[in-house]
Amino acid sequence: MNAFAVICIRHGVFIGSTLIPVDHSAVVMSTAEGSKKPVTTFMVGFLGPLVAIVCILIAIFISPWFSWSDNALSDLGNYNNGIAAAVVFNVGLIVTAVLMLYFTVTLLRALKDWPTRIGLIILVVSLGFLASIGVLSENFGSLHFYVSAGFFLPFPFAMWIIAISWLRYRKLWWFCLVSFLLPFVSLYMWTSYFGGTLPWTGVAIPEIVTSVTAIGWIWVINLLHKWGLLKQITRQ
């Protein structure tokens, strides 16, 4: 490497006979921040739901009375059924809601496609109700029912809106099909439960099925974004 190249690297870039200074620290910081943010968002979107899953499993483990066929998951958050389990369960839901709100809002800010943004705004509303479930436990009576319904009901509409919106992109047709059909699994579970055709009396199974389908759907969107397959709907 000659002396001219060394001067250019250390001090800046020559344009004609003029040396333009370059702030190397700013370049390094900008590159580092740009590379870390997608990774951080990806990890939050992946780990967020795991917090709730782990906390639910811990709450079940320390609650020998709990039955998948006879109880609701929210029974684990009832302080009258055990303070330790209730704290673990409710805190887990709140932490997951906060993490997923960060992930969803960050993704929203990166989007330029309004139909997709509308779908994710509905998801934000649902996540707000998820946090409310952890705050307004069964001990709050009917308030808990309303926030629980507010969490579960919006998910199908978020999935359907995004499914219809992404039909414009041929490479995402497979995900559109999944997004369109997935809510019907939950709808079948809930209509069968209220119709009395299921062999159990509790709502824990419909609740976990709805939650798992939603988690899987969010994880796939997270992966699509990470792999750069959503470039057509994100700001470059």
N, C-alpha and C positions, 0 to 999 in steps of 0.2 A: 504494500500500500504506500503510495507516494505522499509527500508532505501536503500537497494540495488536497488530496482526499481526506487526510487527517483533519485539516483545518475545516473542511466542509462538515465533517461528522461532528466535530467538537463545538463549532461555533455557529453553524448555520448552513445556508445554501446560497451559492452564487447565482445571481440572475444577471447576465451580462457581466458587468464589472462591479456590481453591487453585492455585498454580502448581506443576506437577509438572516437575522438571528432566529434561532429556534429554541423554544423553551422545552427542553427535553423532559423535565419533571412533569410538565403539564401533559405532554404526549403520553408518558408512561402511566400517569394517573388516569387519564381518559381511557386508555386501552384497558387498564385493570378494571375500572368501574364498569366499562361496557361489557367485559367478559364475565364479571362476577354477578351482575344483576340477573341475567337470564338463568344462571345456575342457581342463584338464591331463590328466585321465583319458582323454578322447577322443583327444587327440593321442598319448599313450603307447600306447593300444590300436591306433592306426593306424600309428605309426612303428616300434613294436617289431618286427613281422615284417619290415619293410623293411630293418632292420639286418642280419638274417640273409641276406636275399636279396642285398643289395649285397655282403656279405662272401663269400658263396658265389661270386658272379660274379667278384669280384676274385681269389679263390683259383683259379678255373678259368682266368682270363686269364693268371695267372703260372705255370700248370702245363700246359705244352703236351702232356704225356703223357696228360692226362685224356681219357677217352672216355665219352660218355653211355651207350654200348651195352655197354661192357666193365668199367666201374668202379662202385664205390659212392661216394656223396657223401662218406662217411666216409674214403675214401682220401685226400681232400684234407686231412684233419686228421691224417694219419699223418706224424709228424716225420721218418721215414725217407724220405719222398717229397719233402721240401722244407720247411725250417723256416719260411720266410716265409709260404708258403701255409697251412701248418698253424696258425700263430699267428693269421692273419687268420680262418681258418675257425672255429677253436675259440673264439676270443674273441668272434666274431660270434654264435655259438650261445649262449654264456653271457650276453652282454649282452641278447640278445633274450629269453632265458628270464627274466632278472631283470625286465625291463620288462613282460613279459606277466604275470608273477606279480603285479606291482604292480597292473596293470589288472584282472586277474581277481579278486584279493582285494578290491580296492576295489568292484568290482561285486557281489561276494558280500555285502559288508557292507550294500549298499543293497537287497538282496533280502529279501522277506518270504515268498517262495514256496519251500517246502522241496524239492519235486521239481526245480525249476530249480537250487537251490543244490547238490543232489546231483550234477547234471550238471556244474556248474562245479567242484565239488570234484574230480571225476575229471579235469577239465582241468588243475587245479592239480598233481595227481600227474604227469600227462603232462609238464607244463612243468618239474617237478623233474627228470625223467629227461632232458629236453632239455639242461638245464644240465650234467647228468652226462655227456652225450655229449661236451661240450666239454672236460670235465675228464679223463674216462677215454677217451682217444682209442684208436684201433686199436692203439696201442703197448701197451695194457694187456690185449691178448688177449681171452679169453672175457668178461671184465667188460664190454667195450665192446658185445659182442653183446647182453648182457642189458639194459643201459641203453637201447640202441637199440630193442629190442623193447618195453621199458617206455614209450618215447615214442610209438611208432606204434600199439600195440594199444589203448590206452584211448580214442582219439579217436572211433571209431564208437559206442562205448557212451555217451559224453557227448552226441553228436548225437542218438542214438535216444531217450535219456531226456528230453532237452529237447523233442524232436519230439512225443513222447507227452504230455508235460506241457502243452504249449502248445496242444494240440487243444481245450482248454477255451475258448480265445479265438478267436472266428471270424475276426477281422481278421488273425490270425497263421497261419491255415491254410496259406497259400502257403509260409511259412517252415518249417512243420512238414513239408510235402511235400519241400522241398529238403533239410532236415536228415535226413529218413528215407532218401532216395534217394542222397544224396551219398556216404556211406560205401561203397556198393556199387561205385562207380567204383574206389576203392582196393582193395576186396576182389577185384574182377575182376583188377586188375593183379597183385596178390600171388599169388593162386591160379594165375593163368596163368603167372607166373614160376616158381613152385615146381613147376608141372605140366609145365614145359618146352615150353610152346606159344608162347612169345614169341620173336621173332627176335633177342634179345640175351642176353648172358650176365651182365651186371652188373645191380645193383639201383638204380642212380642214377635211372632213369626212374620206377619205382614209388615211390621215395622222394620225388621232387620232386612227383609227382602227388598223393600223400597230403598232403604239406606244403602245396601250393597250395590244395587243397580245404579243409584246416583253416584256413588263413589267410583265405580268402574267407568262410568261415562265421563266424569271429570278427569280421571286419570288418563283416559284416551285423548281428550282434548289437550291435556298438559303435554303428552308425548308428541302429538301432532305439532304443537307449537314449538317444542324443543327441537324436533327434527326438521323444522323449517317448512312444513307442509301447509302452513296457514299464511304464507307470504302474500297471497292474493287478497287477503282481508285485513292485513296488518300494515301499519305505517312503516315504510322503509327507512 
